[in-house]
Amino acid sequence: MIDITRGLNKKPVASVALIEHLRQLDEIEGECFFGYPLIATPEGGRSIDATFVTPQKGIVLFDLVEGTDIGDYETRQDDLANMIEARLKLHKELMNRRKLVVLLSVVTYAPAVDNLPAQLENGYPIANDSNISEVLADIKWEGGSEELFRNTLSAIEGLSSIRKSRLKREVKNPDSRGAKLKELEDSIATLDHRQNKAVIETVDGVQRIRGLAGSGKTIILALKAAYLHTQHPDWRIAVTFQTRSLKEQFKRLINNFCIEQSGEEPDWSMIRVVNAWGAPGGDSRDGIYYEVCRKTGQEFHDFRGASSAFGGGDKAFDGACRAVLDGLSNPPALYDVILVDETQDFSPSFLRLCYSILREPKRLVYAYDELQNLSGRSLPHPEEIFGEDEKGEPLVTLGDDQRRDVILQKCYRNSRPVLVTAHALGFGIYRSPPKGEDTGLVQMFDLPALWEEIGYRVKGGELSKGAPVVLERTSETSPKFLENHSSIDDLVQFKVFSNANEQNEWLIEQIRKNVEEDELRYDDIIVIHPDPKTTRNETAPIRSTLFNMGIQNHLAGVETSTDIFFRKDTPSITFTGIYRAKGNEAGMVYVVNAQDCDTPFSGLATLRNRLFTAITRSKAWVRVIGYGKMMQNLADEYERLKEKDFTLDFSYPDDKLLGMLQIVHRDLSPAEKRRIEQKRKQIANSLEEADEDELKILAAELDDKTKRKLMKILGISE
């Protein structure tokens, strides 16, 4: 079977005709890219019309002809062969001394031309619909092993070097953590084919990209933006996000892609990496929302003003976006493409705002990971987000087109033990049920099938509501090389201490060992505090001691620019609150004061999502540390997971229990918390003061409606 990846080229008719012929080649396996790869030339970047890679035929480049004028196709074939050969010769695994070991052919395909010149014999094959099968059948490669095919495919896709680590890693001890991390990074750098398709394939309209933490969503968006920019330098493109520390990462990836693929730096006036909100103060502070206000003359609300007008927290930005949308009778067409990362942390109103300011055909790409939603919301379906037209038809529907709804199952950051630990703790799979509750679950996907979509497989039971199920990850979706470098007990550790001082002393010693003995760089280490409000004060003693030991560190976004996460000017360990940690990763992750993620009060789902996000920042090792009873609860959950060999064994909640989870563990406002606590005390005091006879009399006096309501709340059947 031939897998087709449709990028952008300016020859749609010939492309469709070629695809039809390729799909008839049942005995051939391989990949065919349209509008890819891009080749840097002295005249700028140039894309190849179509590139066919197969073990049976090597590489076949297609020179596609729209219409009947074939022009100087011999020169075009020579140019294509020379450009791609120069690129492939940079890959030693494809060379034998000075000779390229992969068969390279070029075919001109002109489906609209009836009378072709007789050029099959002189090395410049030209084909139309009548002889394309014959031309392809004549191309045979005898030396095409599976390994050589994979190496060739990787060289053609050419994205691996763009993902390489920012700094060259020097290691002396082959068994050190630094050496293990180097091997991991070299392997992780190669994107899998599903990710490549997501980068290259673009649709007219809305495209959604969903996947796990570590599945490459941020990198895909960055490379996709760069690819579109190189193909259409006249398009105005925006990349936007919630976490400001992602800005430098986006700019670095876009810059690297453009230079490697086209030989030119991007035109930053046409491809903009901007915040979602923005503020006055020049291009560095600009944002999508602020730009719309500036262009339309509508009132701009900063966070304080929006909080006052629309409510605090998430309501502020949602209200600001809604206010602008309400005033947009004739939205300005500001962009040709907008790409949105971390969409789970935005309200639908922001996506609608982005959609409204796009030129037709409104190319909007948004990516998200539902469990990384730190606000506790769930993102609605596109039909609900974007609304309906005048006829009552949805403005956006994804249908069954896989290009419009990309699901990334493979995780290339977290090993299986790390990822399953994050999910088990995030959902509360092995959490002991509190007194009076039937389940320890904190939250759950409304649709059971989502577990399979994110790369889990049913090992036992049934994946349906109300049924017991056992879920596991496979080597296909969680590659073994991510965990084979270290033992499970080294990959993940939960440490319980008696108090904060013990925790801090242990952490300081571990960091010292990391930089002095383990050959880890400073930017290989992240210390994450789950409560953003107390991060500065709680981490201050740790950071002060490290400074006194000569170990430089910084608090991301506080002692650096809000756009900076890892410092470039000097080696420095990053300390961060959970919000700035999102979108970033490191080899060694310490989650400090983790007991804050287990609380008897409201908002447990959000707290567990913070823990999930913190754990999934790790490319190799993670240490979850804390003190007290609540930290012991988390450690006990992890031990139960280990006993289950990192499978998720639980009873899937039915609709009634799902509804209860959303109520019990949802976030409450301070006023709601005070009101509920006050009523709880009133009920407790009333029961304490009343004797048994009085309670019986009170129960007998209750009307039927109140009785049914009370029985329903207590889960008592009538």
C-alpha positions in Angstrom: 0.0 0.0 0.0 1.2 3.5 -0.8 0.7 6.2 1.8 -0.1 9.6 0.3 0.9 12.8 2.0 -0.5 15.9 0.3 1.4 19.0 0.8 1.1 22.2 -1.2 2.0 22.4 -4.9 0.6 24.5 -7.7 -0.3 21.5 -9.9 -3.6 20.1 -8.4 -5.0 18.4 -11.6 -1.8 16.4 -12.3 -1.4 15.6 -8.6 -4.9 14.0 -8.4 -4.3 12.1 -11.6 -1.0 10.7 -10.3 -2.6 9.7 -7.0 -5.2 7.7 -8.8 -2.5 5.7 -10.7 -0.3 5.2 -7.6 -3.3 3.7 -5.7 -3.6 1.1 -8.3 -0.1 -0.3 -7.6 -1.3 -2.9 -5.1 2.0 -4.8 -5.0 4.1 -1.7 -4.1 4.6 -0.3 -0.6 6.0 3.1 0.1 5.3 6.8 0.7 4.6 9.6 -1.8 4.9 13.2 -0.8 3.3 16.0 -2.8 4.9 19.5 -2.6 7.8 18.0 -0.5 10.6 18.1 0.2 11.8 21.7 0.0 15.2 22.2 -1.5 17.4 25.2 -0.9 18.8 26.7 -4.1 20.7 29.9 -5.0 17.3 31.3 -6.1 15.6 30.4 -2.9 13.5 27.4 -1.7 11.9 25.1 -4.2 9.5 22.3 -3.6 9.5 19.0 -5.6 6.1 18.3 -7.2 6.0 14.7 -5.9 8.5 12.4 -4.3 7.9 8.6 -4.3 10.0 6.5 -1.9 9.7 2.7 -2.0 11.9 -0.4 -1.3 11.1 -1.7 -4.8 12.0 1.5 -6.8 14.1 3.7 -4.5 13.3 7.3 -5.1 11.2 8.5 -8.0 10.9 12.3 -8.4 7.9 13.5 -10.4 8.0 16.6 -12.6 4.3 17.3 -13.0 2.9 19.2 -16.0 -0.4 21.0 -15.9 -1.8 21.6 -19.4 -0.2 20.6 -22.7 3.1 22.6 -22.7 5.8 20.2 -21.5 8.6 22.8 -22.0 12.2 21.9 -21.4 11.5 18.8 -19.3 15.0 17.4 -19.7 16.6 20.3 -17.9 13.9 20.2 -15.2 14.7 16.5 -14.6 18.4 17.2 -14.4 17.8 20.0 -11.9 15.6 17.8 -9.7 18.1 14.9 -9.7 21.0 17.2 -8.9 19.2 19.0 -6.1 18.0 15.9 -4.3 21.3 14.0 -4.8 23.2 16.9 -3.2 20.9 16.7 -0.2 21.0 12.9 0.1 24.8 12.8 0.0 24.9 14.6 3.3 23.6 11.3 4.9 26.5 8.9 5.4 24.1 5.9 5.7 23.0 6.4 2.1 26.6 6.5 0.7 29.2 3.9 -0.4 32.3 6.0 -0.5 31.4 8.7 -3.0 28.4 6.9 -4.5 24.8 7.2 -3.6 23.5 3.7 -2.9 19.8 4.5 -3.4 18.4 4.3 -6.9 17.3 7.8 -8.0 14.9 8.3 -10.9 13.0 11.3 -12.4 9.8 11.0 -14.4 7.9 13.8 -16.1 4.1 13.2 -15.9 1.9 15.2 -18.2 -1.7 13.7 -18.1 -3.1 16.2 -20.5 -0.6 15.6 -23.3 -1.7 12.9 -25.9 1.3 12.7 -28.2 4.5 12.3 -26.1 8.0 12.6 -27.5 9.8 9.2 -27.7 12.2 9.8 -24.8 11.9 6.6 -22.8 15.3 5.2 -24.1 17.5 8.2 -23.4 17.1 8.4 -19.6 14.4 11.2 -19.6 11.1 9.3 -19.3 7.9 11.2 -19.9 4.5 9.7 -19.3 0.8 10.4 -19.6 -2.2 8.3 -18.5 -1.7 5.8 -21.2 1.9 4.7 -20.2 2.5 5.8 -16.6 2.1 2.2 -15.4 4.6 1.0 -18.0 7.1 3.7 -17.1 6.9 2.9 -13.4 7.2 -0.8 -14.0 10.5 -0.3 -15.8 12.0 1.2 -12.7 13.4 -1.6 -10.5 15.7 -1.3 -7.5 17.4 -4.6 -6.4 19.2 -3.3 -3.4 16.3 -1.9 -1.4 16.5 -3.4 2.1 14.0 -2.3 4.8 16.7 -0.5 6.8 17.9 1.4 3.7 14.4 2.3 2.8 13.7 3.7 6.3 17.0 5.7 6.2 16.1 7.0 2.8 12.6 8.0 4.0 14.1 9.8 7.0 16.5 11.7 4.8 13.7 12.7 2.4 11.5 13.9 5.2 14.5 15.8 6.6 12.9 17.0 9.8 15.1 15.2 12.4 18.0 17.7 12.5 15.5 20.5 13.2 14.5 18.9 16.5 18.0 18.3 17.7 19.1 19.6 21.1 20.0 23.3 21.3 23.5 22.6 22.6 26.1 20.0 21.8 26.2 17.5 24.6 29.7 16.4 25.8 29.9 13.2 27.9 32.9 11.3 29.2 31.2 8.4 31.1 29.2 6.2 28.7 27.0 5.1 31.6 26.2 8.5 32.9 22.8 10.1 32.8 24.1 12.6 30.4 25.2 9.8 28.0 21.8 8.1 28.3 20.1 11.4 27.6 22.2 12.0 24.5 21.2 8.6 23.0 17.6 9.4 23.8 17.7 12.8 22.2 19.3 11.4 19.0 16.5 8.8 18.8 13.6 11.1 19.7 14.8 13.7 17.1 13.3 11.6 14.3 9.6 12.3 13.9 7.3 9.4 13.1 5.4 9.4 9.8 2.1 10.5 11.4 3.7 13.6 12.7 5.3 14.3 9.3 1.9 14.1 7.6 0.5 16.5 10.1 3.3 19.0 9.3 3.0 18.7 5.5 -0.8 18.2 5.0 -2.9 21.3 5.1 -6.6 21.7 4.4 -8.7 24.6 3.4 -10.7 25.3 6.6 -10.2 24.1 10.1 -7.8 21.4 11.1 -7.7 19.9 14.6 -4.6 18.1 16.1 -5.1 16.1 19.3 -2.5 14.1 21.1 -0.8 13.2 24.4 1.7 15.3 26.1 5.0 14.6 24.4 3.4 13.6 21.1 4.9 16.5 19.3 2.0 19.0 18.9 4.0 22.1 19.5 6.8 21.0 17.2 4.2 20.1 14.5 2.6 23.5 14.7 5.9 25.3 14.5 7.1 23.2 11.5 3.7 23.5 9.8 3.8 27.3 10.1 7.3 27.3 8.6 6.4 25.0 5.8 3.4 27.1 4.8 5.6 30.2 5.0 8.2 28.8 2.7 5.5 27.7 0.2 3.5 30.9 0.4 5.7 33.8 1.5 2.9 36.2 0.7 0.6 34.7 3.3 0.2 36.4 6.6 0.6 33.6 9.2 0.2 33.8 13.0 1.3 31.2 15.7 -0.3 31.9 19.1 -0.4 30.1 22.5 -1.1 30.5 26.2 2.3 29.9 27.8 4.6 32.8 26.9 7.7 30.8 27.5 6.9 28.8 24.3 7.6 31.9 22.2 11.4 31.4 21.9 10.9 27.7 21.1 8.5 28.4 18.3 10.8 31.0 16.8 13.8 28.7 17.0 12.0 25.8 15.3 10.5 28.0 12.6 13.9 29.6 11.9 15.7 26.3 11.7 13.1 24.8 9.3 13.2 27.8 6.9 17.0 27.9 6.8 17.4 24.1 6.3 14.5 23.7 3.8 14.7 26.9 1.8 18.2 28.3 2.6 16.6 31.6 3.8 15.6 33.0 7.2 11.8 33.6 7.6 10.3 36.9 7.0 9.1 37.7 10.5 6.8 40.5 9.2 4.8 37.8 7.5 5.0 34.9 10.0 4.3 36.2 13.5 4.8 34.4 16.8 2.4 36.3 19.1 0.7 35.9 22.4 -3.0 35.3 22.5 -3.9 38.3 24.7 -1.2 40.9 24.0 -0.8 44.5 25.2 0.4 47.9 24.1 4.2 48.1 23.9 5.4 47.1 20.5 5.7 43.9 18.5 7.2 41.9 21.4 4.0 42.5 23.5 1.5 42.2 20.6 -1.2 39.6 20.7 -4.1 38.4 18.6 -6.8 39.9 20.8 -4.9 43.2 21.2 -4.3 43.4 17.4 -8.0 43.0 16.7 -8.9 45.8 19.2 -6.2 48.0 17.6 -7.4 47.4 14.1 -11.1 47.8 14.8 -11.0 50.6 17.5 -12.8 48.5 20.1 -12.1 48.8 23.8 -9.0 46.8 24.9 -9.2 45.1 28.3 -6.0 44.2 30.1 -6.2 41.4 32.7 -7.2 43.7 35.6 -9.8 45.5 33.5 -11.2 42.3 32.1 -11.4 40.7 35.5 -13.3 43.7 36.8 -15.7 43.7 33.9 -16.2 40.0 33.3 -15.0 38.1 36.4 -11.6 36.7 37.5 -9.7 33.8 36.3 -10.6 32.2 32.9 -13.7 34.4 32.7 -11.6 37.5 32.1 -10.1 36.6 28.7 -13.3 34.8 27.7 -15.4 37.9 28.4 -12.9 40.2 26.6 -13.0 38.0 23.5 -16.8 37.8 23.6 -17.1 41.6 23.9 -14.9 42.0 20.8 -16.9 39.4 18.8 -20.2 41.1 19.7 -18.9 44.3 18.3 -17.5 42.8 15.0 -20.2 43.5 12.5 -17.6 43.3 9.7 -14.5 41.4 10.9 -11.2 42.5 9.3 -9.3 39.8 7.4 -6.0 40.0 9.2 -4.4 36.6 8.5 -4.3 33.8 5.9 -3.5 31.1 8.5 -3.6 31.0 12.3 -2.2 28.2 14.3 -3.2 27.9 18.0 -1.3 25.8 20.5 -2.5 24.7 24.0 -6.1 25.2 22.9 -7.4 23.3 26.0 -6.5 26.4 28.0 -8.6 28.8 25.9 -12.3 29.4 25.9 -14.2 28.8 22.6 -14.6 32.5 22.2 -10.9 32.9 21.5 -11.1 30.3 18.7 -14.1 32.0 17.3 -12.2 35.3 17.4 -9.3 33.7 15.4 -11.7 32.2 12.9 -13.5 35.5 12.4 -10.3 37.4 11.3 -9.1 34.8 8.8 -9.4 35.3 5.0 -11.3 32.7 3.1 -11.0 29.7 3.1 -10.3 30.3 6.8 -7.3 28.1 7.5 -7.3 27.6 11.3 -5.1 24.9 12.9 -5.6 24.2 16.6 -3.9 21.6 18.8 -4.6 20.4 22.3 -4.3 17.7 25.0 -7.5 17.4 26.9 -5.9 16.2 30.2 -3.4 19.1 30.2 -6.3 21.5 30.7 -5.3 23.3 33.9 -8.6 25.0 34.2 -10.9 22.0 34.5 -12.8 22.8 31.2 -13.4 20.4 28.4 -13.1 21.7 24.8 -16.4 21.4 22.9 -16.8 19.9 19.5 -16.0 22.2 16.5 -19.7 22.4 15.5 -20.4 23.8 19.0 -17.3 26.1 19.0 -17.8 27.9 15.7 -21.6 28.0 15.6 -24.0 27.9 12.6 -24.6 29.9 9.4 -27.8 31.6 8.4 -29.3 28.3 7.2 -28.6 26.6 10.6 -25.8 24.5 9.2 -22.5 24.2 11.2 -19.8 26.6 10.0 -17.2 24.0 10.8 -17.4 20.2 10.6 -14.5 17.8 10.4 -16.4 14.9 8.9 -14.4 11.7 8.3 -11.4 13.4 6.8 -8.3 12.3 8.8 -6.4 15.3 7.5 -8.9 17.6 9.4 -8.8 15.6 12.6 -5.3 14.4 13.3 -4.8 12.2 16.4 -1.2 11.6 17.6 -1.1 8.3 19.5 2.7 7.9 19.9 4.5 9.6 22.8 8.1 10.5 22.0 8.8 12.3 25.2 7.6 10.2 28.1 8.5 6.5 28.6 5.6 4.1 29.3 6.1 4.1 33.1 6.3 7.9 33.2 3.2 8.4 31.0 1.0 5.8 32.7 2.0 7.2 36.1 0.9 10.6 35.0 -2.5 9.2 33.7 -3.0 7.1 36.8 -2.4 10.0 39.2 -4.2 12.5 36.9 -7.4 10.4 36.8 -7.1 9.0 40.3 -7.2 5.4 39.0 -5.7 3.9 42.2 -6.9 6.6 44.6 -8.6 5.1 47.7 -12.3 6.1 47.8 -12.8 8.7 50.5 -15.4 7.8 53.2 -18.9 8.0 51.7 -17.7 7.8 48.1 -18.0 4.8 45.8 -14.9 5.5 43.7 -11.5 7.1 44.1 -11.7 8.4 40.5 -11.2 12.2 40.2 -12.2 12.6 36.6 -12.7 10.5 33.4 -13.1 10.9 29.7 -16.8 11.2 28.8 -16.1 9.0 25.7 -14.4 5.7 26.6 -13.0 5.4 23.0 -10.7 8.3 23.7 -8.4 5.9 25.6 -7.7 3.9 22.4 -7.3 7.1 20.4 -4.5 8.2 22.7 -2.7 4.9 22.3 -4.0 2.6 25.0 -5.1 -1.0 24.3 -7.7 -3.1 26.1 -5.9 -5.9 27.9 -8.9 -7.2 29.8 -12.6 -6.4 30.4 -14.6 -4.0 28.2 -14.0 -0.4 27.3 -17.5 0.9 27.9 -19.4 2.8 30.6 -20.2 0.9 33.7 -17.8 -2.0 32.9 -14.5 -3.1 34.4 -11.5 -2.6 32.1 -7.8 -3.0 32.1 -5.8 -0.7 29.8 -2.2 -0.9 28.7 0.2 0.9 26.5 2.1 -1.0 23.8 5.6 -0.7 22.3 3.9 0.8 19.2 2.6 3.8 21.0 5.2 4.0 23.7 8.5 3.0 22.1 10.7 0.7 24.3 13.9 2.7 23.8 12.3 5.5 25.9 12.5 3.2 29.0 15.2 0.7 28.4 18.0 3.0 29.4 17.1 2.9 33.1 15.3 0.7 35.6 11.7 1.5 36.4 12.7 2.4 39.9 15.1 5.0 38.5 12.7 6.3 35.9 10.0 7.2 38.4 10.4 7.9 42.1 7.9 9.1 44.7 9.6 10.3 47.9 7.7 11.1 51.1 9.4 13.2 53.8 8.5 14.3 57.3 8.7 18.0 56.6 9.7 20.6 54.1 13.3 20.9 55.4 13.9 17.2 54.8 12.5 17.4 51.3 14.5 20.5 50.4 17.8 19.0 51.7 17.3 15.8 49.7 16.5 17.8 46.5 19.5 20.0 46.9 21.8 17.0 47.2 20.2 15.3 44.2 20.7 18.4 42.0 24.4 18.7 43.1 24.9 15.0 42.0 23.1 15.7 38.7 25.5 18.5 37.7 28.7 17.3 39.3 28.5 13.5 38.8 25.7 12.6 36.4 27.0 14.8 33.5 23.6 16.5 33.2 23.6 20.1 31.9 21.9 22.8 33.9 19.1 22.9 31.2 18.5 19.2 31.7 16.9 19.9 35.0 13.5 21.5 35.8 12.1 21.9 39.3 8.3 22.4 39.1 6.1 23.7 41.9 2.4 22.8 41.3 0.9 25.9 43.0 1.8 29.0 41.0 0.8 31.4 43.8 3.3 30.1 46.3 6.1 29.0 43.9 8.4 31.9 44.6 8.3 31.7 48.4 8.3 27.9 48.7 11.3 27.4 46.4 13.3 30.4 47.8 15.2 28.3 50.5 16.2 25.7 47.9 17.4 28.2 45.4 19.3 30.2 48.0 21.3 27.1 49.1 22.1 26.2 45.5 23.3 29.7 44.9 25.6 29.4 47.9 27.0 26.1 46.5 27.8 27.9 43.2 24.9 26.3 41.3 23.2 29.0 39.2 19.4 28.9 39.0 16.5 31.1 38.0 12.7 31.4 38.5 11.3 31.3 34.9 9.3 34.4 33.9 10.2 36.2 37.1 14.0 36.6 37.0 13.9 36.3 33.2 11.7 37.8 30.5 8.2 36.3 30.5 9.1 34.7 27.1 12.2 33.0 28.5 12.1 29.5 30.1 15.7 28.2 29.7 18.4 30.8 30.0 20.8 31.0 27.1 23.3 33.5 28.5 24.6 31.3 31.3 24.1 27.8 32.6 21.2 27.9 35.0 18.7 25.4 36.4 15.0 26.4 35.8 12.6 26.6 38.7 9.0 27.2 37.7 5.4 27.2 38.6 3.2 24.8 36.7 1.8 27.2 34.1 5.2 28.3 32.7 6.3 24.6 32.7 3.7 23.7 30.1 5.2 23.1 26.6 8.7 22.6 28.0 10.6 19.5 28.8 13.8 18.2 30.4 15.7 15.0 31.1 15.3 15.3 34.9 12.1 16.7 36.4 11.6 17.3 40.1 8.0 18.0 41.2 8.4 19.6 44.6 5.6 20.0 47.3 3.5 17.5 45.4 1.3 17.0 48.4 -0.5 20.2 47.2 -2.0 18.0 44.5 -4.0 15.9 46.9 -6.5 17.8 48.9 -9.8 17.1 50.7 -11.2 20.3 49.4 -12.6 21.4 46.0 -10.8 21.6 42.7 -9.1 18.2 42.9 -9.4 17.6 39.2 -7.5 20.8 38.4 -4.8 19.9 41.0 -4.4 16.4 39.5 -4.1 17.9 36.1 -1.3 20.0 37.4 0.4 16.9 38.7 -0.1 15.2 35.3 1.3 18.1 33.4 4.4 18.3 35.7 5.2 14.6 35.4 4.9 14.7 31.6 7.6 17.3 31.3 10.1 14.5 31.8 12.1 13.1 28.8 13.7 10.5 31.1 13.5 10.7 34.9 11.0 12.2 37.2 11.0 12.7 41.0 7.7 13.5 42.7 8.5 14.7 46.2 6.6 16.1 49.2 5.8 15.6 52.8 2.9 14.7 55.1 -0.2 12.5 54.8 -1.3 13.8 51.4 2.1 13.0 49.9 1.9 9.5 51.4 -1.5 9.1 49.6 0.1 9.9 46.3 3.0 7.5 46.9 0.5 4.8 47.8 -1.4 5.3 44.6 1.9 5.0 42.7 2.8 1.7 44.5 -0.6 0.2 43.5 0.2 1.2 39.9 3.5 -0.6 40.1 1.8 -3.7 41.5 -0.4 -3.6 38.5 2.6 -3.5 36.2 1.7 0.0 34.9 -1.7 -1.0 33.6 -4.9 1.0 34.4 -7.3 -1.4 36.1 -10.6 0.2 37.0 -14.4 0.2 36.5 -15.4 2.8 33.9 -18.0 5.1 35.5 -21.5 5.2 34.1 -23.1 8.5 33.1 -24.5 9.1 36.6 -21.0 8.7 38.2 -19.4 10.8 35.5 -21.8 13.6 36.3 -21.0 13.3 40.0 -17.3 13.5 39.3 -17.8 16.7 37.5 -19.7 18.2 40.5 -17.6 16.8 43.3 -14.1 17.7 42.0 -14.9 20.8 40.1 -13.3 24.2 40.9 -15.3 26.3 43.3 -15.0 30.1 43.8 -14.0 31.3 47.2 -17.6 32.4 47.9 -18.9 29.0 47.0 -16.3 27.3 49.2 -17.3 29.5 52.2 -21.0 28.9 51.6 -20.6 25.1 51.3 -18.4 24.9 54.4 -20.9 27.0 56.4 -23.8 24.7 55.4 -21.7 21.6 56.2 -21.0 22.9 59.7 -24.7 23.7 60.1 -25.7 20.2 59.2 -23.0 18.6 61.4 -24.0 20.8 64.3 -27.7 20.0 63.9 -27.0 16.2 63.8 -24.7 16.5 66.8 -27.3 18.4 68.9 -30.3 16.2 68.0 -30.9 12.9 69.6 -32.1 9.8 67.8 -35.8 10.3 68.6 -35.7 13.9 67.3 -34.1 12.8 64.1 -36.8 10.1 63.5 -39.5 12.7 64.1 -37.7 15.2 61.7 -37.4 12.5 59.0 -41.1 11.6 59.4 -42.1 15.3 59.0 -40.2 15.7 55.7 -42.4 16.1 52.6 -42.0 13.6 49.8 -40.2 15.9 47.4 -37.5 16.7 50.1 -37.2 13.0 51.0 -36.6 12.0 47.3 -34.1 14.8 46.9 -32.2 13.7 50.0 -32.2 10.0 49.0 -30.9 10.9 45.5 -28.0 12.9 46.9 -27.1 10.0 49.3 -27.4 7.4 46.5 -30.3 5.6 48.2 -32.8 3.9 45.9 -36.5 4.3 46.7 
